[in-house]
């Protein structure tokens, strides 16, 4: 059922609390290294401003520990600066979330104004879903909008307890969340066939429920990344020094049996004598990795085979890199699969996290149908889970 969106809210002259996902990648100095998530929120923010609202923006950043020295990196000052550059109007950043400074800044808001509150996870009440903290945060605004798809799978205060404190007619989702939900409804409901899933990354364990839920819907499951070697080990192949989840071999065997010919494993591998970028590499054909070597990427024959399947698909979902793409010697698989996604006539969806980062880095983000802003939320949606953060938003 479609959810109430920001289009349905009364906005003129009102203060709107928008839960955004500005959990952006940072440099070691704390600068924004990838502003994709900030840019993704702009349509919702601009719509509210154009309708005469003022904005109170709430986000987390990183994983604060409570240690002031460590947490300084996770202040939202530089995020606010980048937002101001992108949106083209003044942005006020305050140094608390619900304290006196935040209350004063929000009280002073005029239509068209923007306040960015400090990292919401600096307050222990956020992770705990604390009712008192939620009431204070909700008290800053007249309406609530959830445009943080990447956090929708979390039951944190700003995602569930805060919206519950607004009247039903004053709660909604933003355009980003609306788009993500539409894409997921299409993928799980009426996708264009044939449907192909590409699963990579390090762990089979992270993808078990996704694979189980997708198998009845998909025609092919293309496997890459380090999870390849757990599947190969489960089949009895040599995996050298490649990463293997030894405690998941039985699970891998079960998935192999369940998937049958739908599950496609690499037919060659880029291997190396170490995991450093300076390691000596070679291509190994077949399913066995020589002793003492690490499998670090899919090989050229696999890239070719996977690319042909992608080209002939109706829908392609991709989550998880094909190799250790952060280092240049091991990135060909991930880069060329991204290129194949961009060139395919299929509906092509990239499922957040490292995969989204890779597609952005290689310049293909604007050439696929959709790049999700949520890693965990995207995967849990594909598992068939529902979220409390969306349950509290009324249906249309």
C-alpha positions as CSV (number, residue, x, y, z in Angstrom):
1,X,0.0,0.0,0.0
2,X,1.5,3.4,-0.9
3,X,2.4,5.6,2.0
4,X,1.5,9.2,2.7
5,X,4.1,11.5,1.1
6,X,5.3,15.0,1.6
7,X,2.9,16.0,-1.2
8,X,0.0,15.2,1.2
9,X,1.2,17.5,4.1
10,X,0.2,21.0,4.9
11,X,3.6,22.8,4.6
12,X,3.2,26.5,4.3
13,X,4.5,28.4,7.3
14,X,5.3,25.2,9.1
15,X,8.5,23.7,10.6
16,X,9.2,20.3,9.1
17,X,11.5,17.8,10.9
18,X,13.1,15.7,8.1
19,X,15.0,12.6,9.0
20,X,17.6,12.5,6.3
21,X,20.5,10.1,5.8
22,X,23.6,12.2,5.6
23,X,25.8,9.3,6.8
24,X,28.3,10.1,4.0
25,X,31.8,8.7,3.4
26,X,34.5,10.9,4.9
27,X,38.2,11.5,4.4
28,X,40.5,11.0,7.4
29,X,40.2,14.8,8.0
30,X,36.4,14.5,8.2
31,X,35.6,16.1,4.8
32,X,32.7,14.7,2.7
33,X,34.3,12.4,0.2
34,X,31.0,11.4,-1.5
35,X,28.0,13.7,-1.3
36,X,25.6,11.3,-3.1
37,X,23.3,10.9,-0.1
38,X,23.1,14.6,0.4
39,X,22.2,15.1,-3.3
40,X,19.6,12.4,-3.0
41,X,17.7,14.3,-0.3
42,X,17.6,17.6,-2.3
43,X,14.2,17.0,-4.2
44,X,12.4,16.5,-0.9
45,X,14.0,19.5,0.8
46,X,13.5,21.8,-2.1
47,X,9.9,20.8,-2.4
48,X,9.2,21.7,1.2
49,X,11.0,25.0,0.9
50,X,9.1,25.9,-2.3
51,X,5.9,25.3,-0.4
52,X,6.8,27.8,2.3
53,X,8.1,25.5,5.0
54,X,11.2,25.7,7.1
55,X,13.4,22.6,7.7
56,X,14.9,21.0,10.7
57,X,17.2,18.2,9.5
58,X,18.1,15.2,11.6
59,X,20.8,12.7,10.7
60,X,23.4,10.4,12.1
61,X,27.0,10.1,10.9
62,X,29.4,7.3,11.6
63,X,29.5,5.3,14.8
64,X,30.0,7.6,17.8
65,X,31.5,5.9,20.9
66,X,30.8,8.6,23.5
67,X,34.5,9.6,23.5
68,X,34.6,13.4,22.6
69,X,38.0,13.1,20.9
70,X,36.9,10.2,18.7
71,X,33.5,11.6,18.0
72,X,34.7,15.0,16.8
73,X,35.1,13.4,13.3
74,X,31.4,12.7,13.3
75,X,30.1,16.2,13.9
76,X,27.8,17.4,11.1
77,X,29.6,20.8,10.5
78,X,31.2,19.8,7.2
79,X,28.0,18.0,6.0
80,X,26.1,21.2,6.7
81,X,28.6,23.2,4.6
82,X,28.3,20.8,1.7
83,X,24.5,21.0,1.9
84,X,24.6,24.8,1.9
85,X,26.7,24.6,-1.3
86,X,24.3,22.2,-3.0
87,X,21.0,23.8,-2.0
88,X,22.1,27.4,-2.6
89,X,20.8,29.0,0.6
90,X,22.0,29.5,4.2
91,X,22.1,26.5,6.5
92,X,22.4,26.9,10.2
93,X,24.3,24.1,12.1
94,X,23.7,23.8,15.8
95,X,25.9,21.9,18.3
96,X,23.2,19.9,20.0
97,X,20.1,17.9,19.1
98,X,17.5,18.8,21.7
99,X,19.3,21.2,24.0
100,X,19.0,25.0,24.4
101,X,20.9,25.9,21.2
102,X,18.7,23.6,19.1
103,X,15.5,24.9,20.7
104,X,16.5,28.5,20.1
105,X,17.6,27.9,16.5
106,X,14.4,26.1,15.6
107,X,12.2,28.6,17.4
108,X,13.8,31.4,15.3
109,X,13.2,29.6,12.0
110,X,11.4,31.5,9.3
111,X,9.9,30.1,6.1
112,X,12.8,29.0,3.8
113,X,15.2,28.6,6.7
114,X,17.2,25.4,7.3
115,X,18.6,24.1,10.6
116,X,20.9,21.0,10.8
117,X,20.9,19.5,14.2
118,X,24.0,17.8,15.6
119,X,24.6,14.1,15.0
120,X,21.5,12.4,16.5
121,X,23.5,9.5,17.7
122,X,25.5,11.7,20.0
123,X,22.4,11.4,22.2
124,X,22.1,8.0,23.9
125,X,18.3,8.3,23.7
126,X,18.5,7.8,19.9
127,X,19.7,4.2,19.9
128,X,17.5,3.4,22.9
129,X,14.3,4.8,21.3
130,X,13.9,6.8,24.5
131,X,10.4,8.3,24.8
132,X,11.6,11.5,26.6
133,X,14.2,12.2,23.9
134,X,11.7,11.5,21.2
135,X,9.2,13.9,22.7
136,X,11.8,16.7,22.9
137,X,12.9,16.2,19.3
138,X,9.3,16.1,18.0
139,X,8.5,19.2,20.0
140,X,10.8,21.2,17.7
141,X,8.6,20.9,14.7
142,X,5.0,20.8,13.3
143,X,5.4,17.9,10.9
144,X,7.7,14.9,10.2
145,X,9.1,13.5,7.0
146,X,11.1,10.3,6.8
147,X,13.5,10.6,3.8
148,X,16.2,8.3,5.3
149,X,15.8,5.0,3.5
150,X,19.2,3.8,4.6
151,X,18.1,3.9,8.2
152,X,14.5,2.5,7.7
153,X,15.4,-0.9,9.1
154,X,16.4,0.7,12.4
155,X,14.0,1.2,15.3
156,X,15.8,4.2,16.6
157,X,14.0,7.2,18.2
158,X,14.2,9.5,15.2
159,X,12.8,6.7,12.9
160,X,9.9,5.4,15.0
161,X,9.2,7.1,18.4
162,X,9.5,10.6,17.0
163,X,7.0,10.3,14.1
164,X,4.6,8.5,16.6
165,X,4.4,11.9,18.4
166,X,2.9,13.7,15.4
167,X,-0.7,13.5,14.3
168,X,-1.3,11.0,11.5
169,X,-1.9,13.8,9.0
170,X,1.5,15.3,9.8
171,X,3.6,12.3,9.1
172,X,4.9,11.3,5.7
173,X,7.8,9.9,3.6
174,X,9.9,12.0,1.3
175,X,10.6,11.5,-2.4
176,X,13.7,9.4,-1.8
177,X,12.0,6.8,0.3
178,X,9.0,6.8,-2.0
179,X,11.3,6.0,-5.0
180,X,13.1,3.2,-3.1
181,X,9.8,1.6,-2.1
182,X,8.5,1.8,-5.6
183,X,11.6,0.1,-7.0
184,X,11.4,-2.6,-4.3
185,X,7.7,-3.2,-5.0
186,X,8.6,-3.7,-8.7
187,X,11.5,-6.0,-8.0
188,X,9.5,-8.2,-5.6
189,X,6.1,-7.9,-7.4
190,X,6.2,-7.5,-11.1
191,X,9.7,-7.4,-12.5
192,X,10.6,-7.4,-16.2
193,X,11.9,-10.9,-17.0
194,X,14.3,-12.6,-17.1
195,X,15.4,-11.5,-13.7
196,X,19.0,-11.7,-12.7
197,X,20.6,-11.2,-9.2
198,X,24.3,-10.5,-8.8
199,X,25.6,-11.2,-5.3
200,X,29.1,-10.4,-4.1
201,X,30.9,-9.2,-1.0
202,X,32.7,-11.1,1.7
203,X,30.1,-13.3,3.4
204,X,27.6,-15.9,2.4
205,X,26.0,-15.4,5.8
206,X,25.1,-11.8,5.0
207,X,23.1,-12.9,1.9
208,X,21.4,-16.2,3.0
209,X,17.9,-14.7,3.6
210,X,18.1,-12.5,0.5
211,X,19.1,-15.5,-1.7
212,X,16.3,-17.6,-0.2
213,X,13.7,-14.9,-0.8
214,X,14.8,-14.1,-4.3
215,X,15.3,-17.7,-5.7
216,X,11.7,-18.3,-6.6
217,X,11.6,-14.9,-8.5
218,X,15.0,-15.0,-10.4
219,X,16.3,-16.8,-13.4
220,X,20.0,-16.5,-12.6
221,X,22.1,-15.8,-9.5
222,X,25.6,-14.7,-10.4
223,X,28.1,-15.0,-7.5
224,X,31.3,-13.0,-7.0
225,X,33.4,-11.6,-4.2
226,X,34.9,-13.6,-1.4
227,X,31.6,-15.4,-0.8
228,X,32.6,-17.3,-4.0
229,X,35.2,-19.3,-2.1
230,X,32.8,-20.5,0.6
231,X,30.6,-21.9,-2.1
232,X,33.5,-23.5,-3.9
233,X,34.8,-25.0,-0.6
234,X,31.3,-26.4,0.0
235,X,31.6,-28.1,-3.4
236,X,34.9,-29.7,-2.4
237,X,37.2,-27.4,-4.4
238,X,40.6,-26.1,-3.2
239,X,40.4,-22.4,-2.2
240,X,44.1,-21.7,-1.3
241,X,44.3,-18.9,1.2
242,X,41.1,-17.3,0.0
243,X,38.6,-16.1,2.6
244,X,36.1,-18.9,3.5
245,X,33.4,-18.9,6.2
246,X,34.2,-22.4,7.5
247,X,31.1,-22.3,9.8
248,X,28.8,-21.7,6.9
249,X,29.7,-24.6,4.6
250,X,26.6,-26.6,5.4
251,X,24.5,-23.5,4.7
252,X,26.3,-23.0,1.4
253,X,25.7,-26.6,0.4
254,X,22.0,-26.2,1.2
255,X,21.8,-23.0,-0.9
256,X,23.6,-24.7,-3.8
257,X,21.1,-27.6,-3.7
258,X,18.1,-25.2,-3.4
259,X,19.3,-23.0,-6.3
260,X,20.4,-25.7,-8.6
261,X,21.4,-24.4,-12.1
262,X,20.2,-20.9,-11.2
263,X,23.3,-20.3,-9.1
264,X,26.3,-19.5,-11.3
265,X,29.9,-19.4,-9.9
266,X,33.0,-17.9,-11.5
267,X,34.8,-20.0,-14.1
268,X,38.1,-18.2,-13.6
269,X,39.7,-16.0,-10.9
270,X,42.2,-13.3,-10.4
271,X,44.5,-14.6,-7.7
272,X,47.5,-13.1,-5.9
273,X,50.2,-14.1,-3.4
274,X,49.0,-11.4,-1.0
275,X,46.1,-9.1,-0.4
276,X,48.1,-5.9,-0.8
277,X,47.9,-3.8,-4.0
278,X,51.6,-4.7,-4.6
279,X,51.0,-8.4,-4.6
280,X,51.9,-10.5,-7.7
281,X,48.7,-11.5,-9.6
282,X,47.7,-14.1,-12.1
283,X,44.6,-15.6,-13.8
284,X,43.6,-19.1,-12.8
285,X,41.0,-21.0,-14.9
286,X,38.6,-23.4,-13.4
287,X,37.2,-23.8,-9.8
288,X,40.3,-24.5,-7.8
289,X,42.6,-21.9,-6.3
290,X,46.3,-23.0,-6.0
291,X,47.8,-23.5,-2.5
292,X,49.2,-20.3,-1.0
293,X,47.2,-17.9,-3.2
294,X,44.3,-15.6,-2.5
295,X,41.2,-15.3,-4.8
296,X,40.6,-11.5,-5.0
297,X,38.5,-10.9,-8.1
298,X,36.6,-12.7,-10.8
299,X,38.5,-13.4,-14.0
300,X,38.0,-12.2,-17.6
301,X,36.1,-15.3,-18.8
302,X,33.7,-14.8,-15.9
303,X,33.3,-11.1,-16.6
304,X,32.5,-12.0,-20.2
305,X,29.9,-14.6,-19.2
306,X,28.3,-12.5,-16.6
307,X,28.1,-9.4,-18.9
308,X,26.3,-11.5,-21.6
309,X,23.7,-12.6,-19.0
310,X,23.3,-9.0,-17.9
311,X,22.9,-7.8,-21.5
312,X,20.1,-10.3,-22.1
313,X,18.2,-9.7,-18.8
314,X,15.0,-7.9,-18.2
315,X,15.8,-6.9,-14.6
316,X,19.2,-7.0,-12.8
317,X,19.7,-6.5,-9.1
318,X,23.3,-6.1,-7.9
319,X,24.6,-6.1,-4.3
320,X,28.2,-6.7,-3.3
321,X,31.4,-6.1,-5.2
322,X,33.1,-8.8,-7.3
323,X,36.5,-8.4,-5.7
324,X,38.7,-6.1,-3.6
325,X,37.9,-3.2,-5.8
326,X,39.4,-0.6,-3.4
327,X,42.8,-1.6,-4.9
328,X,43.4,-1.0,-8.6
329,X,44.8,-4.5,-9.4
330,X,41.7,-6.2,-8.1
331,X,38.9,-3.9,-9.4
332,X,38.4,-5.1,-13.0
333,X,35.6,-7.4,-12.1
334,X,33.6,-4.9,-10.2
335,X,34.3,-2.1,-12.7
336,X,33.3,-4.2,-15.8
337,X,30.2,-5.5,-14.2
338,X,29.2,-1.9,-13.5
339,X,29.9,-1.1,-17.1
340,X,27.7,-4.1,-18.2
341,X,24.9,-2.8,-15.9
342,X,25.1,0.6,-17.5
343,X,25.1,-0.8,-21.0
344,X,22.2,-3.2,-20.5
345,X,18.7,-2.4,-21.7
346,X,17.4,-4.1,-18.5
347,X,16.0,-2.4,-15.5
348,X,19.3,-2.2,-13.5
349,X,19.3,-1.7,-9.7
350,X,22.4,-1.3,-7.5
351,X,21.8,-2.2,-3.9
352,X,23.6,0.4,-1.8
353,X,26.6,0.1,0.4
354,X,30.0,-0.8,-1.2
355,X,28.3,-1.5,-4.5
356,X,26.8,2.0,-4.7
357,X,30.2,3.4,-3.8
358,X,31.9,1.4,-6.6
359,X,29.4,2.4,-9.2
360,X,29.7,6.1,-8.2
361,X,33.6,5.8,-8.3
362,X,33.6,4.3,-11.8
363,X,31.2,6.9,-13.2
364,X,28.2,4.7,-13.9
365,X,25.8,5.9,-11.1
366,X,23.8,8.0,-13.6
367,X,23.7,5.2,-16.2
368,X,21.9,2.5,-14.3
369,X,18.2,2.6,-13.5
370,X,18.5,3.1,-9.7
371,X,21.2,3.2,-7.1
372,X,19.8,2.6,-3.6
373,X,21.0,4.8,-0.8
374,X,20.5,2.0,1.7
375,X,22.7,-1.0,2.1
376,X,21.2,-2.9,5.1
377,X,17.7,-1.5,4.5
378,X,17.9,-2.6,0.8
379,X,19.0,-6.1,1.7
380,X,16.5,-6.5,4.5
381,X,13.7,-5.4,2.1
382,X,14.8,-8.0,-0.4
383,X,14.6,-10.5,2.5
384,X,10.9,-9.7,2.7
385,X,11.1,-7.8,6.0
386,X,8.8,-4.9,6.9
387,X,10.0,-1.9,8.9
388,X,8.4,-0.1,11.9
389,X,9.7,3.2,10.6
390,X,7.3,2.8,7.7
391,X,4.5,1.2,9.7
392,X,4.1,4.5,11.6
393,X,3.6,6.4,8.3
394,X,-0.1,6.3,7.3
395,X,-1.1,4.7,4.1
396,X,-2.6,6.9,1.4
